[in-house]
Amino acid sequence: MKKKTENSGNEKLKVIPLGGLEQIGMNMTAFEYGDTIIVVDCGMAFPEDDMLGVDLVIPDITYLEENQKKVKGFFITHGHEDHIGAIPYVLRRIQAPIYATRLTMGIIEHKLEEHNMLNSVKRKVVNYGTNINAGPFRIEFIRTNHSIQDAAALAIYTPVGTIVHTGDFKVDYTPVYGDPIDLQRLAAIGQKGVLALMCDSTNAERPGFTPSEKTVGHTIDSIFSENQNRRIIIATFASNVDRVQQIINSAYKFGRKVVVEGRSMVNIITIATELGYIKIPDNTLIEVDQLKSFPDERTCIITTGSQGESMAALSRMANGSHRKIQIKPNDTIVFSSHPIPGNEKSVGRVINELYRKGANVIFQDVHVSGHACQEDIKLIYSLVKPKYAIPVHGEYKHLKAQEKIAEQLGYDDKHRIILSSGDVLEFDADQNYKIAGKVKTGAVMVDGLGVGDVGNIVLRDRQHLAEDGIIIVVMTLARENGMLLAGPDIVSRGFVYVKDAEDLMDEARNVVVDLMDRLQDKHVKDWTRIKNEVKGALSDFVWKETQRRPMIIPVIEEV
């Protein structure tokens, strides 16, 4: 058992996941000791299918707002949206510095600049091996590998013990850029004793080792070699800088000009090039308008849209709405990514549209994951030797899959901890733990410029409108006695095609007229009651005739 340290007192170390558990995305975890909170990652998630009109989803930060004076910094593991996407929204409300490695910070700064926040947010670029002090915490950045460069694991030194948070990672001994994961440093930290390992669970269901990113380069070379008489269009994640580098290398080797298409792709490649993370040979990159100056077999297009996103460049090419690039029967289209769970239908739809246009589509074996498989996870556990296993990142099935790995490595059920978002995990000075309650968590929806103003009621209304449409009843009443002077005029959208349902609309109008006559006889003048009566009568009539329940909105003008 660990002895109490002098500065421990009766304080507890609290680990509070605010997002990123039981889901893909919205990664954010608070670590609290005494009067200090540090936050690891600040990510977003993409909306579910039933979140109509919602652009993105961010974690509920009520707990951080309630303890704003305690928050000393945000420590970011890497530059993917599910780890940085909420920063512009959260940092508007929480004043604290951001710490991140160079490429990660470059992407964050571009995001802050878009939101006019670059001058209001403090930032510090951190090198691997650097330690940042924040109250009783000391945070060390450790080199890892992932599908974006400059990824880091964090060693969080606390008065109670050391917690290692892997971030998203893989073990890549031959990365395209930079050095392999720093296994030696992880082992050295493990030798000194680690309280808990918070390890990436995304690929915990997959056996074996995750292949090196370099293996994809050989596949890409083969595709260029086998399609020398075709234009090649490759879709991948904008943030997979190493993949983009390998595509550029192959294009240059086979004498092709490269066009980069898609706003997020252009942004990240520009940032990565300026910082030296991508090296593009001279006279290789051309603008999309220059494509017509070169034969198809001398060009290659790197684009966004590998996940079937409706507004991404490849989707617009597939459906014919892209203004500058049209798919041709001689094109070879390569999907260099696996569909994220939930995106399979969207990707399949784009592939079908590409096939209909006569293109040759390749969507197998042109991707390796950026996440550790089972044997890689076992390696990290063996090096770090944590007292407690705390799986993070992923749906519940992924967390359970990593828990099973920990069990195989000898961790009993008292040393395996599966948390839910909002759980307050407390460690005392003797390194014993308990779940000490819950804090408010959840999904805050961002719709346009609105943050949090779209809630369940608004979504329910949108669902209602999407399913059954709307009927608006407009009428003019006399102020003194409530007599119907004009109307009712009935307008519908998304309910029925009015020209084919004139009889139904006439009957609906008669229902309202009859109702207003009855209300006039009863001397009813209260607008609220009149509106409710109109809603009820019309709703009953429409249901009886159509078995639908459109949203009904009465509009009354008083004269």
WOFENPE-V526502 format. One record per pair of residues at least 12 apart in sequence whose ideal C-beta (glycine too) atoms are under 6 Angstrom apart, sorted by the first residue. I is the first residue (numbers start at 1). J is the second residue. D is the distance in whole Angstrom. If there is no record, write none. Layout:
# WOFENPE-V526502
[[I | J | D] [I | J | D]]
This chain:
# WOFENPE-V526502
[[1 | 430 | 5] [2 | 431 | 5] [4 | 429 | 4] [5 | 159 | 5] [7 | 159 | 5] [8 | 159 | 5] [8 | 429 | 4] [11 | 33 | 6] [11 | 34 | 5] [12 | 426 | 4] [12 | 428 | 6] [13 | 33 | 5] [13 | 158 | 5] [13 | 160 | 4] [13 | 427 | 4] [14 | 32 | 4] [14 | 424 | 6] [14 | 426 | 6] [15 | 31 | 6] [15 | 425 | 4] [16 | 30 | 4] [16 | 424 | 5] [16 | 439 | 6] [17 | 29 | 5] [17 | 419 | 5] [17 | 421 | 5] [18 | 30 | 6] [18 | 59 | 5] [18 | 441 | 6] [19 | 59 | 4] [19 | 421 | 6] [20 | 393 | 6] [21 | 419 | 6] [21 | 420 | 6] [21 | 421 | 5] [22 | 396 | 5] [25 | 43 | 6] [25 | 45 | 3] [25 | 82 | 4] [26 | 43 | 5] [26 | 45 | 4] [26 | 59 | 5] [27 | 41 | 4] [27 | 43 | 4] [27 | 82 | 6] [27 | 83 | 5] [28 | 41 | 5] [28 | 42 | 6] [28 | 59 | 5] [33 | 136 | 5] [33 | 158 | 6] [35 | 70 | 6] [36 | 70 | 6] [36 | 72 | 5] [36 | 135 | 3] [36 | 136 | 6] [37 | 67 | 6] [37 | 70 | 4] [37 | 71 | 5] [38 | 72 | 6] [38 | 73 | 5] [38 | 134 | 5] [38 | 137 | 5] [39 | 74 | 5] [40 | 75 | 5] [40 | 165 | 6] [41 | 76 | 6] [41 | 77 | 6] [41 | 83 | 4] [42 | 74 | 5] [42 | 86 | 5] [42 | 87 | 5] [42 | 90 | 5] [43 | 82 | 4] [43 | 83 | 4] [43 | 85 | 5] [43 | 86 | 6] [44 | 56 | 5] [44 | 58 | 5] [44 | 81 | 6] [44 | 85 | 3] [44 | 86 | 5] [45 | 57 | 5] [52 | 462 | 4] [52 | 466 | 6] [53 | 447 | 6] [54 | 445 | 5] [54 | 447 | 5] [55 | 446 | 5] [55 | 447 | 6] [56 | 446 | 5] [57 | 443 | 5] [57 | 445 | 6] [58 | 86 | 4] [58 | 89 | 5] [58 | 444 | 5] [60 | 440 | 6] [60 | 441 | 5] [60 | 442 | 4] [60 | 444 | 5] [61 | 90 | 6] [62 | 440 | 4] [63 | 439 | 4] [64 | 94 | 5] [68 | 94 | 6] [71 | 94 | 6] [71 | 96 | 5] [72 | 134 | 4] [72 | 135 | 6] [73 | 96 | 5] [73 | 97 | 5] [73 | 99 | 6] [73 | 134 | 5] [74 | 96 | 6] [74 | 98 | 5] [75 | 99 | 5] [75 | 139 | 5] [75 | 154 | 6] [76 | 100 | 4] [76 | 104 | 6] [77 | 152 | 5] [77 | 167 | 3] [78 | 104 | 6] [78 | 146 | 6] [78 | 148 | 6] [78 | 151 | 4] [78 | 167 | 6] [79 | 104 | 4] [79 | 107 | 4] [79 | 148 | 5] [80 | 148 | 6] [80 | 239 | 6] [84 | 108 | 6] [88 | 111 | 6] [88 | 115 | 4] [89 | 451 | 5] [91 | 121 | 5] [97 | 122 | 4] [98 | 123 | 5] [99 | 124 | 5] [99 | 126 | 5] [99 | 132 | 6] [101 | 126 | 6] [101 | 150 | 4] [101 | 152 | 6] [102 | 125 | 5] [102 | 150 | 6] [103 | 149 | 5] [103 | 150 | 4] [103 | 275 | 6] [103 | 277 | 5] [104 | 150 | 5] [105 | 125 | 5] [106 | 271 | 4] [106 | 275 | 5] [107 | 271 | 6] [110 | 267 | 6] [110 | 271 | 6] [126 | 141 | 5] [128 | 141 | 5] [128 | 143 | 5] [136 | 159 | 5] [137 | 158 | 6] [138 | 157 | 4] [139 | 154 | 6] [139 | 156 | 6] [140 | 155 | 4] [142 | 182 | 5] [142 | 185 | 5] [143 | 182 | 4] [144 | 169 | 4] [144 | 181 | 5] [145 | 170 | 5] [145 | 172 | 4] [145 | 175 | 5] [145 | 181 | 5] [146 | 168 | 5] [146 | 169 | 6] [146 | 370 | 5] [147 | 240 | 5] [147 | 370 | 3] [148 | 239 | 5] [149 | 177 | 5] [149 | 241 | 5] [149 | 277 | 5] [151 | 167 | 6] [153 | 166 | 5] [153 | 167 | 6] [155 | 189 | 5] [160 | 427 | 5] [161 | 195 | 3] [161 | 431 | 6] [162 | 194 | 5] [162 | 195 | 6] [163 | 195 | 6] [163 | 196 | 5] [164 | 194 | 6] [164 | 197 | 5] [164 | 384 | 5] [165 | 198 | 4] [166 | 199 | 5] [166 | 200 | 5] [168 | 200 | 5] [169 | 200 | 6] [169 | 372 | 6] [170 | 210 | 5] [170 | 370 | 6] [170 | 371 | 6] [170 | 372 | 5] [171 | 376 | 4] [172 | 212 | 5] [174 | 212 | 5] [174 | 214 | 5] [176 | 213 | 5] [176 | 214 | 6] [176 | 242 | 4] [176 | 245 | 6] [177 | 242 | 6] [186 | 383 | 5] [186 | 384 | 6] [187 | 383 | 4] [190 | 383 | 5] [190 | 384 | 4] [190 | 385 | 4] [194 | 384 | 5] [194 | 386 | 4] [195 | 387 | 6] [195 | 431 | 6] [196 | 386 | 5] [196 | 388 | 4] [196 | 390 | 5] [197 | 384 | 5] [197 | 386 | 4] [198 | 390 | 5] [198 | 392 | 5] [200 | 371 | 6] [200 | 393 | 5] [201 | 391 | 4] [201 | 393 | 5] [201 | 394 | 4] [201 | 398 | 4] [201 | 399 | 5] [201 | 402 | 4] [202 | 371 | 4] [202 | 393 | 6] [202 | 394 | 5] [203 | 369 | 6] [203 | 371 | 4] [203 | 372 | 6] [203 | 373 | 5] [204 | 398 | 5] [204 | 401 | 4] [204 | 402 | 4] [205 | 401 | 4] [206 | 373 | 4] [207 | 374 | 5] [208 | 373 | 5] [208 | 375 | 6] [209 | 373 | 6] [209 | 375 | 5] [209 | 376 | 6] [210 | 369 | 5] [210 | 372 | 6] [210 | 373 | 5] [210 | 376 | 6] [211 | 368 | 5] [213 | 242 | 5] [216 | 368 | 6] [217 | 246 | 4] [219 | 365 | 6] [219 | 366 | 5] [220 | 246 | 6] [220 | 247 | 6] [220 | 250 | 5] [221 | 250 | 5] [224 | 250 | 5] [224 | 254 | 5] [227 | 332 | 5] [229 | 297 | 5] [230 | 330 | 5] [230 | 332 | 5] [231 | 296 | 4] [231 | 299 | 6] [231 | 331 | 5] [232 | 300 | 5] [232 | 332 | 5] [233 | 301 | 4] [233 | 331 | 6] [233 | 333 | 5] [234 | 247 | 5] [234 | 302 | 6] [234 | 334 | 4] [234 | 336 | 6] [235 | 303 | 5] [235 | 305 | 5] [235 | 306 | 4] [235 | 314 | 5] [235 | 335 | 5] [236 | 306 | 5] [236 | 336 | 4] [236 | 337 | 5] [237 | 337 | 6] [238 | 264 | 4] [238 | 265 | 4] [238 | 268 | 5] [238 | 304 | 5] [239 | 268 | 6] [241 | 272 | 5] [241 | 277 | 6] [241 | 278 | 6] [243 | 336 | 6] [245 | 278 | 5] [247 | 302 | 6] [248 | 280 | 6] [251 | 300 | 4] [252 | 281 | 5] [252 | 284 | 5] [256 | 298 | 6] [256 | 299 | 6] [256 | 300 | 5] [257 | 286 | 5] [257 | 294 | 5] [257 | 299 | 5] [258 | 284 | 5] [258 | 285 | 5] [258 | 300 | 5] [259 | 286 | 6] [259 | 288 | 5] [259 | 301 | 5] [260 | 302 | 5] [261 | 301 | 6] [261 | 303 | 4] [261 | 313 | 5] [262 | 303 | 5] [262 | 304 | 3] [262 | 313 | 4] [264 | 304 | 6] [265 | 304 | 5] [288 | 324 | 5] [306 | 335 | 5] [306 | 337 | 4] [307 | 340 | 6] [307 | 343 | 5] [308 | 343 | 6] [308 | 346 | 3] [308 | 347 | 4] [308 | 350 | 5] [315 | 350 | 6] [318 | 350 | 5] [318 | 353 | 4] [318 | 354 | 5] [319 | 353 | 6] [327 | 357 | 4] [327 | 359 | 5] [329 | 358 | 3] [331 | 359 | 4] [332 | 360 | 5] [333 | 354 | 5] [333 | 359 | 5] [333 | 361 | 5] [334 | 362 | 5] [334 | 366 | 6] [335 | 363 | 4] [336 | 366 | 5] [336 | 367 | 5] [337 | 367 | 5] [338 | 367 | 6] [374 | 405 | 6] [377 | 405 | 6] [381 | 409 | 5] [388 | 415 | 5] [388 | 417 | 6] [389 | 406 | 4] [389 | 411 | 5] [389 | 416 | 5] [390 | 417 | 5] [391 | 403 | 6] [399 | 418 | 5] [403 | 416 | 5] [403 | 418 | 6] [421 | 441 | 5] [422 | 438 | 5] [422 | 439 | 5] [422 | 441 | 4] [423 | 435 | 5] [424 | 436 | 5] [424 | 437 | 5] [464 | 551 | 5] [465 | 551 | 6] [468 | 548 | 5] [468 | 549 | 5] [468 | 550 | 4] [469 | 493 | 6] [469 | 494 | 3] [469 | 495 | 3] [469 | 550 | 5] [470 | 493 | 5] [470 | 550 | 6] [470 | 551 | 5] [471 | 492 | 5] [471 | 495 | 6] [471 | 550 | 5] [471 | 552 | 5] [472 | 491 | 5] [472 | 553 | 5] [473 | 488 | 5] [473 | 490 | 6] [473 | 534 | 6] [473 | 554 | 5] [474 | 487 | 6] [474 | 489 | 5] [474 | 555 | 5] [475 | 487 | 3] [475 | 488 | 4] [476 | 557 | 5] [476 | 559 | 6] [477 | 556 | 6] [477 | 558 | 6] [479 | 558 | 5] [482 | 525 | 4] [483 | 520 | 6] [484 | 516 | 5] [485 | 559 | 6] [488 | 509 | 6] [488 | 512 | 4] [490 | 505 | 6] [490 | 508 | 6] [490 | 509 | 6] [495 | 550 | 5] [511 | 537 | 6] [511 | 541 | 5] [515 | 537 | 5] [527 | 556 | 6] [531 | 554 | 4] [534 | 554 | 4] [535 | 552 | 5] [538 | 552 | 5] [539 | 552 | 6]]
